[in-house]
Amino acid sequence: MLNDKALNKRLFFVLWILCIIGYWSVLPYVRYLGVLPPDAQIMKIILFGTLQAALVFGLACWLSYKLLPKTDLHPFVIKDIRKQVIYPGVLAGVLVGLIIYGLDRTVFQNSLLSVVHPPIWTGALASLYGAINEEVLLRLFLFTLVYFLFRKLCKFNNQRRIYFLWITNILVALVFGLGHLPALFGLTTPTSFDIFRVMLLNGIPGVVFGYLFWTRGLWAAMAAHFVTDLMIHVFIV
């Protein structure tokens, strides 16, 4: 069982190492997508990408470590791993995956992006990046930062806390969607329809993962993100 004492440097160091591994895991996926320059040397990409990931996620982990104690968020407290992490993580991941699949096959069936399917094994590996790196960067760091700023600037009481949590969650979900646009522009010249697709299909899970982050903790958000990515990249492609 983890409690507030789990909020220590060792835990954040482990998260930092996992983020570097997560960066390595997404490389085959983006290479098959054709986002990387075709003449780029893979060793240079790995070397400079690893350095960049180490700096970015190292800073994100360090800032999160400093900011979390100044909020009322407790993303590492686990009282019952099954009820708090496994059950909600798997259930939310499956439901979000099915929603994304359903929208992709109905509303967005005419999008060029709906026919882009890298090999399944690359999608399975990339699921680690989503679950680890994106949750550390978006939920652990950005959610904590935005919520901390709201608490600092607005000085709200406990009764208004839920409103600012939802505002924070929606803002971070929008950033989550925007963060996927560079890859879209690297693949094609998108229409407004394609941009809307990316924003919606990433915004929905972003809101769900954010809700799990503040109600169940980081591990539940990671579990849901991992299951969702497995659903859309491996099981129902």
C-alpha positions as CSV (number, residue, x, y, z in Angstrom):
1,M,0.0,0.0,0.0
2,L,1.3,3.4,-0.9
3,N,0.6,6.6,1.0
4,D,1.7,10.1,0.9
5,K,5.2,9.0,1.9
6,A,5.4,7.4,-1.6
7,L,5.8,11.0,-2.9
8,N,9.6,10.8,-2.9
9,K,12.5,11.3,-5.2
10,R,13.0,7.6,-5.9
11,L,9.5,7.2,-7.3
12,F,9.9,10.2,-9.6
13,F,13.3,8.9,-10.7
14,V,11.7,5.6,-11.7
15,L,9.0,7.5,-13.6
16,W,11.8,9.4,-15.4
17,I,13.6,6.1,-16.4
18,L,10.2,4.7,-17.6
19,C,9.7,7.7,-19.8
20,I,13.0,7.2,-21.5
21,I,12.0,3.5,-22.1
22,G,8.6,4.8,-23.3
23,Y,10.3,7.0,-25.9
24,W,12.2,4.1,-27.3
25,S,9.0,2.1,-27.5
26,V,7.3,4.6,-29.8
27,L,10.1,4.8,-32.4
28,P,9.0,1.8,-34.6
29,Y,5.5,3.2,-34.7
30,V,6.4,6.7,-35.9
31,R,8.9,5.2,-38.3
32,Y,6.2,3.1,-40.0
33,L,3.9,6.1,-40.1
34,G,6.5,7.9,-42.1
35,V,6.6,10.9,-39.7
36,L,10.4,10.6,-39.5
37,P,12.5,11.8,-42.5
38,P,13.1,8.8,-44.8
39,D,16.9,9.6,-45.0
40,A,17.3,10.1,-41.3
41,Q,19.9,7.9,-39.6
42,I,18.2,5.8,-36.9
43,M,21.1,6.0,-34.5
44,K,21.1,9.8,-34.6
45,I,17.4,9.8,-34.0
46,I,17.7,7.5,-31.0
47,L,20.7,9.4,-29.5
48,F,19.3,12.9,-29.8
49,G,15.7,11.7,-29.1
50,T,16.8,10.0,-25.9
51,L,18.7,13.1,-24.8
52,Q,15.6,15.3,-25.5
53,A,13.3,12.8,-23.7
54,A,15.6,12.7,-20.7
55,L,15.6,16.5,-20.5
56,V,11.9,17.0,-21.1
57,F,10.6,14.3,-18.9
58,G,13.3,14.8,-16.3
59,L,12.1,18.4,-15.9
60,A,8.4,17.3,-15.9
61,C,9.1,14.8,-13.1
62,W,11.1,17.3,-11.1
63,L,8.5,20.0,-11.3
64,S,5.7,17.6,-10.5
65,Y,7.7,16.5,-7.4
66,K,7.9,20.1,-6.3
67,L,4.3,21.1,-7.1
68,L,2.2,18.1,-5.9
69,P,2.8,18.8,-2.2
70,K,1.4,22.3,-2.7
71,T,-2.0,20.9,-4.0
72,D,-4.6,18.6,-2.6
73,L,-3.9,16.0,-5.3
74,H,-2.8,12.6,-4.2
75,P,-2.1,10.6,-7.4
76,F,0.1,7.9,-5.7
77,V,-2.1,6.9,-2.8
78,I,-3.4,3.3,-3.3
79,K,-5.8,1.8,-0.8
80,D,-7.1,-1.1,-2.9
81,I,-5.2,-1.8,-6.1
82,R,-8.0,-3.8,-7.7
83,K,-10.8,-1.3,-7.0
84,Q,-8.7,1.8,-7.5
85,V,-6.4,0.8,-10.4
86,I,-7.2,-2.5,-12.2
87,Y,-11.0,-2.4,-12.4
88,P,-11.5,1.2,-13.3
89,G,-8.4,1.3,-15.6
90,V,-9.4,-1.8,-17.6
91,L,-13.1,-0.8,-17.8
92,A,-12.5,2.8,-18.8
93,G,-9.8,1.7,-21.3
94,V,-12.1,-0.8,-23.0
95,L,-15.1,1.6,-23.1
96,V,-13.0,4.5,-24.5
97,G,-11.4,2.2,-27.0
98,L,-14.8,1.0,-28.2
99,I,-16.1,4.6,-28.4
100,I,-13.1,5.7,-30.5
101,Y,-13.5,2.6,-32.8
102,G,-17.2,3.3,-33.2
103,L,-16.7,7.0,-34.1
104,D,-13.8,6.1,-36.4
105,R,-16.0,3.6,-38.3
106,T,-19.1,5.8,-38.5
107,V,-18.6,9.6,-38.2
108,F,-15.0,9.5,-39.5
109,Q,-15.1,6.6,-41.9
110,N,-14.2,8.9,-44.8
111,S,-11.1,10.4,-43.1
112,L,-7.8,9.4,-44.8
113,L,-6.4,8.7,-41.3
114,S,-8.9,5.9,-40.8
115,V,-7.0,3.7,-43.3
116,V,-3.5,4.3,-41.7
117,H,-2.6,1.1,-39.9
118,P,1.1,0.5,-39.0
119,P,2.0,-3.1,-38.0
120,I,0.3,-4.4,-34.9
121,W,3.5,-5.0,-33.0
122,T,4.5,-1.3,-33.4
123,G,1.1,-0.2,-32.0
124,A,1.6,-2.5,-29.0
125,L,4.9,-1.0,-28.2
126,A,3.6,2.5,-28.8
127,S,1.0,1.8,-26.2
128,L,3.7,2.0,-23.6
129,Y,4.5,5.5,-24.7
130,G,0.9,6.6,-24.3
131,A,0.5,5.1,-20.9
132,I,3.8,6.3,-19.5
133,N,5.0,9.4,-21.2
134,E,1.8,11.1,-22.1
135,E,0.3,10.5,-18.6
136,V,3.4,11.8,-16.9
137,L,3.6,14.8,-19.1
138,L,-0.2,15.6,-19.4
139,R,-1.7,14.4,-16.2
140,L,1.1,14.3,-13.6
141,F,2.8,17.5,-14.7
142,L,0.4,19.7,-16.7
143,F,-2.8,18.8,-14.8
144,T,-0.9,19.4,-11.5
145,L,0.6,22.7,-12.8
146,V,-2.7,24.1,-14.1
147,Y,-4.6,23.1,-11.0
148,F,-1.8,24.5,-8.8
149,L,-2.1,27.9,-10.7
150,F,-5.9,27.9,-10.2
151,R,-5.5,27.3,-6.5
152,K,-2.9,30.0,-6.3
153,L,-4.7,32.7,-8.3
154,C,-8.3,32.0,-7.6
155,K,-8.1,30.9,-3.9
156,F,-11.2,28.8,-4.1
157,N,-12.7,26.8,-1.3
158,N,-13.5,23.1,-1.1
159,Q,-17.1,23.7,-2.4
160,R,-15.7,25.2,-5.7
161,R,-12.9,22.7,-6.0
162,I,-14.8,20.3,-8.3
163,Y,-15.4,23.1,-10.8
164,F,-11.7,24.0,-11.1
165,L,-10.8,20.3,-11.3
166,W,-13.2,19.9,-14.3
167,I,-11.9,23.1,-15.9
168,T,-8.3,21.9,-15.5
169,N,-9.3,18.5,-16.9
170,I,-10.9,19.9,-20.0
171,L,-8.0,22.3,-20.7
172,V,-5.5,19.5,-20.4
173,A,-7.6,17.3,-22.6
174,L,-7.5,20.0,-25.3
175,V,-3.8,20.2,-25.0
176,F,-3.7,16.4,-25.3
177,G,-5.6,16.7,-28.6
178,L,-3.4,19.5,-29.9
179,G,-0.3,17.5,-29.1
180,H,-1.3,15.0,-31.7
181,L,-1.7,17.5,-34.5
182,P,2.1,17.7,-35.4
183,A,2.0,14.0,-36.3
184,L,-1.1,14.7,-38.4
185,F,0.6,17.4,-40.4
186,G,3.6,15.2,-40.8
187,L,1.4,12.5,-42.5
188,T,-0.7,14.7,-44.8
189,T,-2.1,18.1,-45.4
190,P,-5.2,17.7,-43.2
191,T,-8.6,19.1,-43.8
192,S,-10.6,20.7,-41.0
193,F,-12.5,17.4,-40.8
194,D,-9.3,15.5,-40.1
195,I,-8.2,18.1,-37.4
196,F,-11.6,17.8,-35.8
197,R,-11.3,14.0,-35.8
198,V,-7.9,14.2,-34.0
199,M,-9.1,16.7,-31.5
200,L,-12.3,14.7,-30.7
201,L,-10.8,11.2,-30.6
202,N,-8.0,12.4,-28.3
203,G,-10.2,14.8,-26.3
204,I,-12.6,12.1,-25.2
205,P,-9.9,9.8,-23.7
206,G,-8.1,12.9,-22.3
207,V,-11.1,13.8,-20.2
208,V,-11.5,10.2,-19.0
209,F,-7.9,9.8,-18.1
210,G,-7.8,13.2,-16.3
211,Y,-10.9,12.2,-14.3
212,L,-9.2,8.9,-13.3
213,F,-6.0,10.8,-12.4
214,W,-7.7,13.1,-9.8
215,T,-10.2,10.5,-8.5
216,R,-8.2,7.2,-8.6
217,G,-4.6,8.3,-9.2
218,L,-1.9,8.2,-11.8
219,W,-1.7,4.4,-12.0
220,A,-5.4,4.2,-12.9
221,A,-4.9,6.8,-15.6
222,M,-1.9,4.9,-17.0
223,A,-3.8,1.6,-16.9
224,A,-6.8,3.1,-18.8
225,H,-4.5,4.8,-21.3
226,F,-2.6,1.5,-21.9
227,V,-5.8,-0.5,-22.4
228,T,-7.3,2.1,-24.7
229,D,-4.2,2.1,-26.9
230,L,-4.1,-1.7,-27.0
231,M,-7.7,-1.7,-28.1
232,I,-7.3,0.7,-31.0
233,H,-3.8,-0.4,-32.1
234,V,-3.9,-4.1,-31.5
235,F,-7.3,-5.7,-30.8
236,I,-9.8,-3.8,-33.0
237,V,-7.6,-2.3,-35.8
